[in-house]
């Protein structure tokens, strides 16, 4: 098999064997759903409803100002019980709309099959994607319609669907590609039309041979879309590394994929696009893997947005052993959360629960100058230098050393024998630089 890859990176254990062969099952629908008004990169949403209002499934209940935002829709039918702050997978508290489920599952009148979707123009598809509240489902949650918007002087000649799913423990994309391959391909065709692009690539790591074979059988005579097998390596799913592996094009420092003629979407995003275009269905549910050494019955669930982590953990048989940590997302780039009483949001690809023996936090010691972090960095940065600057608050020097190019993949921290939380220090530097640029802080 002709596989593609990139320079650098790590060979990590996958820990996918518990769920990679488990079909996606619908999670039970909770009595209450909690919908944060921040579920995407960009302008936050404001409520379009008030306490006591009755809403239907798929009804728009919140929207933001400007272009870089994504509306939020009710994931159940019922009554608005409260609008208040609550915990968010991002680690902060966010104003959220709480809906009491009435169990009727009534769809909003706007959600209905669309006649002749193949006749839609690119502009019409982009508007549908925006109105459906679709964001990148790989974790970043960038509003999808923004990626598709025409940019003067730039044009995409490749749309890459990211099916790498290189994060340990996660298999949501694997199962979705296996079970909904035709719909994902259909979604990609709508994306190609929306962006006036001619070539599509579905990139899949070679540890998903069943998916690669299935997609290749469907696309055997297709002249527009091809499957690109990828070598198993972390972080193969990183946007810039995926682009290089598939096209040999390098996104410049500070640049965007469109600068080299590429747009990248997650496979789940393409599936959501197909549903929105053909069925009028907004993004109110997604596939989530619940896995880890601290879970009794790992599973892949189709989950309503706003379902609490605790609900899914209970559905998976509850905790196994003494819980060390709960991670929103993958093992490497996910965030440790302080409670399981937080909701699944649009960007939640997985819930990883680690038992005490697997996730024991080791004490940070002094850097031993081994350079393992430099060898592991897929962007060829010097994490040890960046952390030294961050600890001293030398933000301007950190920026000159390309700290903003860091994708926070965690490769450096994974190999560090001194157990230094390198990513957290780098995040601190990036936040300080962003604050200084907004006029709220000083560069040193």
N, C-alpha and C positions, 0 to 999 in steps of 0.2 A: 504493500500500500504506500502510495506517495504522500507522505505526511509533511506538513509545514510546521515551522516553529520560529522562535526568536532567540537571540543571544542572551545568556544569563538565565536567571530564574532558579527554581528549586524543584526537586523531585520529592513530593510529599505523599505520605500515605493518604489514600482516598477516604477510607472509612465509609464507603457507600454501600457495602454489601448488605446492610440491614434493610435498605429501602429501594435499591435500584430495580428490584424485580417485583415491587409492590405496586399494583395499579392505583391510580388516583381514585380516592373515594370522597364523596361529599361529606364534609363535616356537618354535624348537627347544627341547626341554626339557633343561636342563643336568644334568650328572652330580652336582652338588652344589647344594642350595638353602640359603640363609642367611636365617633368619626371626628378625628382631629382636623382642624382647619388648615393645618400645614401637613401636606402629604407629598410635596413636590419641591423642587428647587424653583425659586422665584417668589413673586408676590403672594402673600398668604391670602386665604379666602375670608370672606365675611358671610355671616349667616343670611340666608334668604327666607328663613322661617323663624317662628317664635315659639316659646313654650306653649304647649297645648294644641298646636297645629297637627292635623292629620296628614300624613304623607304616604305616597305609594312607592313601591319598589322601582328604582330607576329614576325617580324624580330628582331634579336638581335642587339641592338644599343650601349650597354655598358656592360663591364665585369670587374671583379676585379681580383687581383692576389691572389694566395693561395687557400686554401680549404674552409675557413670560409668566404664565400661571395656568392652573388647570381646575375646572369646577369639580365639585364633590356631589355625589348622588347618594340617595338613600339606598342602603343595601337590603333593607326589609321594609315592609309596609307597617304602619303603626302610628304612634303618637310621639311628638317631641316631648320628652320628659324633662330634659334639662339642657342648658348650655353653660358649661363651666370648664374650668381648667382641670386637666388630669395628666397623668404620666404619658410619655410618648417614647417609642422605641429609640428615638434619637438621644434620649437621656435628659430631656427637659420637660417642662410642663407647658401644655398647649391647650388653648380654648378648644373645646370639643362639643359636638352636638350628640346628645344621647337620645336614641330612639327606643321606645318600648314596643317590641314586636307584637303585632296583633294576630300573627299566625295565618293571616289570609293570603299572603304572597301575591297581592294585587299589583300588577304592573301599571306604571304611569302610562297615560294615553300616548305619550311620545315614543314609547318603546314598541315597535312593530316592524315586521319584515318589510324591507324596501324593495319595491318593484324595479326590475332591470338595473341592479347595482353596477353591472358591467358598462352601462352607458354614462356613468358619472364622470365628470371632468376631474382633473387633478385638483383644481381649486375646491371643488365640492367635497372631495375626499378629505382634504386638509381641514375643512370646516367641520366635517363630521367627527374627525379624530379629536379636534379641539373640544367640541361640544360634549363628547363622550368622556372627557376627563382623563384621557389616556396619557400615561407617563412611562418612562423607561422602567421596565419591570425587572431589570437586572440588579437593582439596588439604588442607583443614583437618582431615579425618579425625576429626570429632567422632562419637562413637558414635550411630548412627542411632536405636536404640530409645529413647534419652533424649529425642530430639526428639518422638517420638510419644507419650511418657508423658503421661497426663492431669495437668493442673495446675489446682488449685482456683481458680475464679473467672476462668479464661481458656479460650478455645476458638478453634481455628483455623476460619476460614471460607474460606480459600484455601490450597491446596497449590500452590506454584510449583516446577516443575522447571526448573532452570537449564541451559539449552542455549546460553548466550551464547558461551562459549569465546572470550573477548576477548583472551586472551594470544597474542602473536605466536608463530608456529611450531607451535602445537598444533592438531591436527585429530582427536584421538581421539574426542571427543564428537560431532563432525560425522559421522564415519564410523559411529559406533555408532547415532546417530539415523537415519541413512539405511538402515543394514543391519538394524537391530533395532527399528524403530519400533513394531511391534505389541507386542513384549515390554515395551518401555518404557511404553507406554500401559497394558498389563496391570498392570505394577508400580505405576503411579500409581493404578490402581483399588484395589489392595490397600492402598496408603498412605492413600487416602481412607477406606477402611473402618477401618483401624487407628487413625485419628485422629478418626473420626466427623465428617468434613468433607464438605461437599457440592459444592465447586467446585475444579476443577483447572485450572492454566494451564501450558502448556509454552512457555517463553520462548526465542526463537531470534533471533540477530542476522540482519539482512537480507542479509549476505554468504553465507548458507547457503540460498539460494532453493530449491534442490533439496529440502532438508529441510522447509522451510516448506510447499512445495507437497505433498509426500508426506504429511506429517502432516495437513494440511487435507483432503486427499482421504479419509483414513481416518476423520477426525472430522467429516465434513461435516454429519451429522445428529445429532451428539452434543450432548446438553443439559447434560452435566456437565463436560466438558473442552473447552477451547479453546486455540488457538495464538495467541501474542502475538508478532508480529514486533517486533524491536528495532532501533533505529538503531545503526549500527556506531560504537562509541565505547568508549574505555577509561577506567575499569574497569566496564563495563556488567555484568559478572558478579559484581561485589561485592554481597553479600547485601542491604545496605540500599538500594543504588541500584537493584537489580533490583526490590525491593518497591515503591519509589516509581514506577518506570517502569510497572509492571504494575497498580498499585492506587491510585496517588497518595497512599498512606499513608506517613508519615514515622516511622521508628523513633526514639524519643527517645534522647538522649545517655545512655549507660549502660544502655539498654533492650535487649530481645530482640525478634526478629520476632513471637513469640507475643503480645507486648504490644499489637500492632496486628492480631492475628488472622491471622497468616500463618506458615506453615512452608515453608522452602526446602530442596530437595534437588537434588543433581546428577542429570542424566539417567542417568548410569552407576549411581548408587545405586538408582534405580527399576528398572533392569535386573537388578541384583543381588537386589533384593527379589523380583522375579518368579521368579528361579531358585531362591531359598531356599524360597519358599512352595510352588511347584509341583513342584520336583525334589528338595527337601531339600539343595540344594547350598550349602555355605558359601562365603565369599569367599576363594577361593584363586587367582584370576587376575583380570586387568583389562587394559583396552586402554591401550597406551602409545605415544605418538608419539616416534620418534627422528628428529631433524631438525636443521638448522643448516648454516652454511657450512662447517663442519669435518667433515661426514659425506658419504661417497661415495654411498650409496644410502639416502636417507631413506625411512621406512616407518611404517606403523601396525601394531603387533603386538598379538596377544592373548598376554599374558605371565603365566607362573606367578609368583606372589608369591615373592620370595626369589632370583630370577634376578639375577645381577650385571649392572651397567651395561656392563661390559667385554664380556660375552657378547653383549649386544644390539648394541653398537657393532661388534663383529667380524661379526655377522650382517648388519649394514648395510654391509658392504664395508670397514669400518675407517675410520681418520681420513683426512681430505683436507687437505693442507697442514699448516702448523705450528699446533698446537692452542693457543689462547689460554686457553679456559676450558670446563669442562663444568658444565652447570647442571641441577640436579634440579628439574623443574617447568618453568614458563614463563620467558620472557626477563625479564619485569618483576618477578614476585614469587617466582620460583624462587631456589634457593640454589646458589651456586658450591660445588662439592665438590672435595676435595683429591686424590681418586683415583677411577678408574672401577671399582675393586674394592669397590664397595658395592652392596647389593641393592635391587631394586625393592620398595617397601613398598606398603601399601594406598593411600596417598595420592599415589603417583607417577603423575602424568598424562603426563609427558613427560621426555625427555632431550634437551637442546639442547647441541650442540657447536659452538662458535664458533672459526673459524680466526683466526689472528693479526691479519689486516687488519680483521676485523669486530669484534673484541672488545678492541682495544687500550685499556688503562686509561690515562686521562689524569690528569695531576698535579692535585691539589687546590690551588686558589688561594683568595684571600680573597673573601668575599661582596661583591658589587658593588651590593647593595641594589636590584636590578632588579624585585623582586616577582613574577618569573615563577612561582616556586614557589607563591606564594599564589594566583595566577590559575589554576594547574593543579590545585590541591587540590580533589578532589570533595567534601570535607567542610568546605571553607571555613576550614581551620585556617591558621596562620601558621608554616609549617615553619622559616623562618629564625629566628624567635623561639624555637621549641622547641629547635632545634639550639644556639643561643647559650646557652640555659639548661642543656642537656645537657652541653655542653663545660665549663661551670663547676660542674657537679654540683648545680645548684639543682633537685632533684627535686620538691620540694613546689610550687615555682612552675610547673614544667613540667606538673604534674598540674592545677593551677588553670587552665592554658592548654589543657586538654583533650588532652594528649598521648596519653592512653589511648584516645581516640576514633580515633586514626590507624589505618587499615587496612593500612598499609605497602604500598600499591599501587605506589610508586615513581614516580608522576607528577612529583613535585617534583624528584627527582634526575635524571629524564630531561631536563627542560628547563633545569636549572641550568647557566649558562655558566661558572661557576667550578668545575664538576665536584666539588662537595662531596658526599660520601656521606651525604646527609641521612637516608635511611632507617636506616642503621647507627647514627647518633647517636641517633635517636628510639628505636630498639630498645634501646639502652643505657639510656636514661632509663626506659623501661617496665620493663625487667628490674630496675633499681635500686629503682623504686617497689614492684614486686611483692615484692622481697626485704625492703624496709623493713616492708611490711605483715605479713610473716611473722615479723617480729621479728629478722631476720638482718642488718639494716642500719639506717642512720640517714637520715632526710630532712633535707635542708638547706633 
